[in-house]
Amino acid sequence: MTDTPGERLRQLVAESTIQIPGAPSALAGRLVERMGFDAVYLSGASLSSNVLALPDVGLLTLTELTQQLTYLSRSVEIPIIVDADTGFGDVVNVERTVVELEAAGAAAIQLEDQQLPKKCGHLSGKALVEPRAMVAKIHAAVNARSDDSTVIIARTDARGVTGMADAIARAHRYLEAGADWIFPEALTSREEFEAFAREVDAPLIANMTEFGKGPLLTIHELAELGYSAVLYPVTLQRVAMKAMETALAVLGSDGTQHELLDLMQTRDELYDLLEYRQFEQRDEAYFSGEEPT
């Protein structure tokens, strides 16, 4: 592919509203791609819990995020949207964040307007930075990217703190500062999603996280309302963790995993996803003196 990740992502949303599942691992990301989704999301909340067993309160570091992004970008060809939280510091930190994440393969980098310690967007007790502070971070992010097509996403958590009017006002300021897309977090009804889209003329992201403050609208509903992309940031992790909990209960009670076999990914299915046969073929070619294909 000759297009950059950002160019591919921009083209996708220009054509239709896309669904973007979150991947808790590189292997899950490859499955997202294999199942036909156009892009994948690297969620800070999912990484904090899945990789570190820590809550989403800003404890994940830029180094850890970059490493996980590197694993994911080497495993998929579809564009990756990366949750960079508050940018890991002030404006100069945001510059470095963009440099590192762009180099690691990000198609889009998401920044939010919370104060530290940040919280999950669907929890109470959040605090916001002043709009001018977020505007400065957006300026820094835009200036730091080496590819103008890398998408800078401004997320505002204002709806749950200062109200809908402030969320819309902040979105306008963030767009004026150079943000490419807007992510309004924790809208609470279909009417609010509709009102936000009516007032903000830009590519918009809808967060369809489970057990949050808002309704779980369908891709078709959100497309009609004017949203460009729909995130499912922790869906795969939640399903996987519940399945593991069930499997452990069965293993503990039955003393065997026999009753779980029909629920498992088989060895052949895993090896197919890992492209294991290609590794074997290259290994054989090296030992035979042939050029690997």
ZALO-256718 format. One record per residue (C-alpha): z, x, y; residue in one letter. Coordinates in steps of 0.25 Angstrom, whole numbers, m for minus. Layout:
+-------+-------+-------+------+
|     w |     u |     v | nugu |
+-------+-------+-------+------+
|     Z |     X |     Y |    A |
...
+-------+-------+-------+------+
***
This chain:
+-------+-------+-------+------+
|     w |     u |     v | nugu |
+-------+-------+-------+------+
|     0 |     0 |     0 |    M |
|    m4 |     5 |    14 |    T |
|     4 |    m5 |    22 |    D |
|    18 |    m1 |    26 |    T |
|    30 |    m9 |    20 |    P |
|    32 |   m16 |    34 |    G |
|    17 |   m19 |    35 |    E |
|    17 |   m26 |    21 |    R |
|    30 |   m34 |    25 |    L |
|    24 |   m39 |    38 |    R |
|    11 |   m43 |    31 |    Q |
|    19 |   m51 |    21 |    L |
|    26 |   m59 |    31 |    V |
|    14 |   m61 |    39 |    A |
|     8 |   m68 |    27 |    E |
|    19 |   m77 |    22 |    S |
|    34 |   m78 |    22 |    T |
|    40 |   m69 |    11 |    I |
|    52 |   m69 |     2 |    Q |
|    60 |   m56 |     1 |    I |
|    70 |   m54 |    m9 |    P |
|    81 |   m44 |    m8 |    G |
|    81 |   m33 |   m19 |    A |
|    95 |   m27 |   m23 |    P |
|    88 |   m15 |   m30 |    S |
|    74 |    m8 |   m31 |    A |
|    72 |   m15 |   m44 |    L |
|    75 |   m29 |   m39 |    A |
|    65 |   m25 |   m27 |    G |
|    54 |   m22 |   m37 |    R |
|    57 |   m35 |   m44 |    L |
|    55 |   m42 |   m31 |    V |
|    42 |   m36 |   m29 |    E |
|    38 |   m39 |   m43 |    R |
|    41 |   m53 |   m42 |    M |
|    31 |   m54 |   m30 |    G |
|    40 |   m54 |   m18 |    F |
|    33 |   m48 |    m5 |    D |
|    45 |   m40 |     0 |    A |
|    59 |   m36 |    m4 |    V |
|    72 |   m35 |     4 |    Y |
|    83 |   m24 |     4 |    L |
|    96 |   m31 |     8 |    S |
|   108 |   m24 |    13 |    G |
|   117 |   m34 |     7 |    A |
|   111 |   m33 |    m6 |    S |
|   111 |   m18 |    m6 |    L |
|   126 |   m18 |    m1 |    S |
|   130 |   m27 |   m13 |    S |
|   121 |   m23 |   m24 |    N |
|   121 |    m8 |   m22 |    V |
|   134 |    m5 |   m15 |    L |
|   142 |   m17 |   m19 |    A |
|   146 |   m19 |    m5 |    L |
|   145 |   m30 |     5 |    P |
|   134 |   m31 |    16 |    D |
|   143 |   m26 |    27 |    V |
|   135 |   m14 |    32 |    G |
|   139 |    m4 |    21 |    L |
|   126 |    m1 |    15 |    L |
|   121 |    12 |    22 |    T |
|   107 |    16 |    27 |    L |
|   106 |    26 |    16 |    T |
|   109 |    17 |     5 |    E |
|    99 |     6 |    10 |    L |
|    88 |    16 |    12 |    T |
|    90 |    21 |    m2 |    Q |
|    89 |     7 |    m8 |    Q |
|    77 |     4 |     0 |    L |
|    70 |    17 |    m5 |    T |
|    73 |    12 |   m19 |    Y |
|    67 |    m2 |   m16 |    L |
|    55 |     3 |    m8 |    S |
|    51 |    13 |   m20 |    R |
|    52 |     1 |   m29 |    S |
|    44 |   m10 |   m22 |    V |
|    31 |   m10 |   m14 |    E |
|    34 |   m23 |    m7 |    I |
|    41 |   m22 |     8 |    P |
|    56 |   m21 |     9 |    I |
|    64 |   m27 |    20 |    I |
|    77 |   m19 |    21 |    V |
|    90 |   m24 |    27 |    D |
|    95 |   m13 |    36 |    A |
|   108 |   m21 |    41 |    D |
|   111 |   m17 |    55 |    T |
|   103 |    m4 |    54 |    G |
|   115 |     5 |    50 |    F |
|   120 |     7 |    64 |    G |
|   115 |     8 |    78 |    D |
|   101 |    10 |    83 |    V |
|    99 |    24 |    78 |    V |
|   104 |    20 |    65 |    N |
|    94 |     9 |    65 |    V |
|    83 |    19 |    67 |    E |
|    87 |    27 |    55 |    R |
|    88 |    14 |    47 |    T |
|    74 |    11 |    50 |    V |
|    69 |    25 |    47 |    V |
|    76 |    26 |    34 |    E |
|    72 |    12 |    29 |    L |
|    58 |    12 |    33 |    E |
|    56 |    26 |    26 |    A |
|    62 |    20 |    14 |    A |
|    52 |     8 |    13 |    G |
|    57 |    m3 |    22 |    A |
|    47 |   m13 |    26 |    A |
|    57 |   m20 |    35 |    A |
|    70 |   m16 |    40 |    I |
|    81 |   m27 |    44 |    Q |
|    91 |   m25 |    54 |    L |
|   102 |   m35 |    58 |    E |
|   111 |   m38 |    71 |    D |
|   125 |   m38 |    65 |    Q |
|   136 |   m29 |    69 |    Q |
|   143 |   m20 |    58 |    L |
|   149 |   m23 |    49 |    P |
|   137 |   m32 |    46 |    K |
|   139 |   m43 |    36 |    K |
|   130 |   m52 |    27 |    C |
|   122 |   m60 |    36 |    G |
|   127 |   m73 |    30 |    H |
|   142 |   m70 |    32 |    L |
|   150 |   m74 |    44 |    S |
|   157 |   m63 |    53 |    G |
|   144 |   m56 |    57 |    K |
|   143 |   m49 |    71 |    A |
|   131 |   m46 |    78 |    L |
|   126 |   m34 |    87 |    V |
|   122 |   m37 |   101 |    E |
|   107 |   m41 |   101 |    P |
|   104 |   m28 |   110 |    R |
|   110 |   m19 |    98 |    A |
|   101 |   m26 |    88 |    M |
|    89 |   m25 |    97 |    V |
|    92 |   m10 |    99 |    A |
|    92 |    m9 |    83 |    K |
|    79 |   m16 |    82 |    I |
|    73 |    m6 |    93 |    H |
|    78 |     5 |    85 |    A |
|    72 |     0 |    72 |    A |
|    59 |    m3 |    77 |    V |
|    58 |    11 |    84 |    N |
|    62 |    18 |    71 |    A |
|    52 |    12 |    61 |    R |
|    41 |    21 |    58 |    S |
|    32 |    10 |    54 |    D |
|    30 |    m2 |    64 |    D |
|    28 |   m11 |    53 |    S |
|    42 |    m9 |    47 |    T |
|    48 |   m23 |    50 |    V |
|    61 |   m23 |    58 |    I |
|    69 |   m35 |    55 |    I |
|    80 |   m40 |    64 |    A |
|    91 |   m48 |    57 |    R |
|   100 |   m56 |    66 |    T |
|   113 |   m62 |    61 |    D |
|   116 |   m69 |    74 |    A |
|   114 |   m83 |    68 |    R |
|   128 |   m82 |    61 |    G |
|   135 |   m75 |    72 |    V |
|   130 |   m80 |    86 |    T |
|   120 |   m91 |    82 |    G |
|   106 |   m95 |    80 |    M |
|   102 |   m94 |    95 |    A |
|   107 |   m79 |    95 |    D |
|   100 |   m76 |    82 |    A |
|    87 |   m81 |    88 |    I |
|    89 |   m74 |   101 |    A |
|    92 |   m61 |    94 |    R |
|    80 |   m62 |    85 |    A |
|    71 |   m63 |    98 |    H |
|    78 |   m50 |   103 |    R |
|    76 |   m43 |    90 |    Y |
|    61 |   m46 |    90 |    L |
|    60 |   m41 |   104 |    E |
|    66 |   m28 |   100 |    A |
|    56 |   m26 |    89 |    G |
|    61 |   m33 |    77 |    A |
|    49 |   m38 |    68 |    D |
|    56 |   m49 |    60 |    W |
|    69 |   m57 |    62 |    I |
|    79 |   m60 |    51 |    F |
|    89 |   m71 |    56 |    P |
|   101 |   m70 |    47 |    E |
|   110 |   m82 |    42 |    A |
|   102 |   m94 |    47 |    L |
|   109 |  m106 |    42 |    T |
|    99 |  m117 |    40 |    S |
|    84 |  m120 |    39 |    R |
|    85 |  m125 |    53 |    E |
|    90 |  m112 |    58 |    E |
|    79 |  m104 |    50 |    F |
|    69 |  m113 |    57 |    E |
|    75 |  m112 |    71 |    A |
|    75 |   m97 |    70 |    F |
|    61 |   m96 |    66 |    A |
|    57 |  m105 |    77 |    R |
|    63 |   m97 |    87 |    E |
|    60 |   m83 |    82 |    V |
|    45 |   m79 |    81 |    D |
|    45 |   m67 |    71 |    A |
|    45 |   m64 |    57 |    P |
|    58 |   m70 |    51 |    L |
|    67 |   m67 |    39 |    I |
|    75 |   m78 |    32 |    A |
|    86 |   m73 |    23 |    N |
|    88 |   m82 |    11 |    M |
|   101 |   m76 |     6 |    T |
|   109 |   m84 |    m3 |    E |
|   123 |   m90 |     0 |    F |
|   121 |   m87 |    15 |    G |
|   122 |   m96 |    27 |    K |
|   107 |  m101 |    26 |    G |
|    99 |  m110 |    17 |    P |
|    90 |  m104 |     6 |    L |
|    77 |  m109 |    12 |    L |
|    64 |  m107 |     4 |    T |
|    53 |   m97 |     7 |    I |
|    44 |  m109 |    11 |    H |
|    54 |  m115 |    20 |    E |
|    56 |  m101 |    27 |    L |
|    41 |   m99 |    28 |    A |
|    39 |  m112 |    35 |    E |
|    51 |  m109 |    45 |    L |
|    44 |   m96 |    49 |    G |
|    51 |   m85 |    41 |    Y |
|    43 |   m73 |    37 |    S |
|    52 |   m67 |    26 |    A |
|    63 |   m73 |    17 |    V |
|    74 |   m64 |    12 |    L |
|    82 |   m66 |    m1 |    Y |
|    91 |   m53 |     1 |    P |
|   101 |   m54 |   m10 |    V |
|    95 |   m65 |   m20 |    T |
|    92 |   m55 |   m31 |    L |
|   105 |   m48 |   m30 |    Q |
|   113 |   m61 |   m31 |    R |
|   105 |   m66 |   m43 |    V |
|   106 |   m53 |   m50 |    A |
|   121 |   m51 |   m48 |    M |
|   124 |   m65 |   m53 |    K |
|   115 |   m62 |   m65 |    A |
|   123 |   m50 |   m68 |    M |
|   136 |   m57 |   m66 |    E |
|   131 |   m67 |   m77 |    T |
|   127 |   m56 |   m86 |    A |
|   140 |   m49 |   m85 |    L |
|   147 |   m62 |   m88 |    A |
|   139 |   m64 |  m101 |    V |
|   140 |   m50 |  m105 |    L |
|   155 |   m50 |  m104 |    G |
|   157 |   m63 |  m111 |    S |
|   146 |   m62 |  m122 |    D |
|   147 |   m47 |  m124 |    G |
|   132 |   m46 |  m124 |    T |
|   120 |   m48 |  m115 |    Q |
|   112 |   m55 |  m125 |    H |
|   112 |   m68 |  m118 |    E |
|   107 |   m62 |  m105 |    L |
|    94 |   m55 |  m111 |    L |
|    85 |   m67 |  m106 |    D |
|    91 |   m65 |   m92 |    L |
|    88 |   m50 |   m91 |    M |
|    76 |   m42 |   m86 |    Q |
|    71 |   m36 |   m98 |    T |
|    69 |   m21 |  m100 |    R |
|    54 |   m22 |  m100 |    D |
|    55 |   m31 |   m87 |    E |
|    63 |   m20 |   m80 |    L |
|    54 |    m9 |   m85 |    Y |
|    42 |   m16 |   m79 |    D |
|    49 |   m18 |   m66 |    L |
|    53 |    m3 |   m66 |    L |
|    39 |     1 |   m69 |    E |
|    45 |     9 |   m81 |    Y |
|    32 |    10 |   m88 |    R |
|    26 |    18 |   m76 |    Q |
|    37 |    28 |   m77 |    F |
|    34 |    30 |   m92 |    E |
|    19 |    32 |   m90 |    Q |
|    21 |    42 |   m79 |    R |
|    31 |    50 |   m88 |    D |
|    21 |    50 |   m99 |    E |
|    10 |    55 |   m90 |    A |
|    18 |    66 |   m85 |    Y |
|    21 |    71 |   m99 |    F |
|     7 |    70 |  m103 |    S |
|     2 |    77 |   m91 |    G |
|    m6 |    65 |   m86 |    E |
|    m6 |    60 |   m72 |    E |
|     4 |    48 |   m71 |    P |
|    m3 |    35 |   m66 |    T |
+-------+-------+-------+------+
***
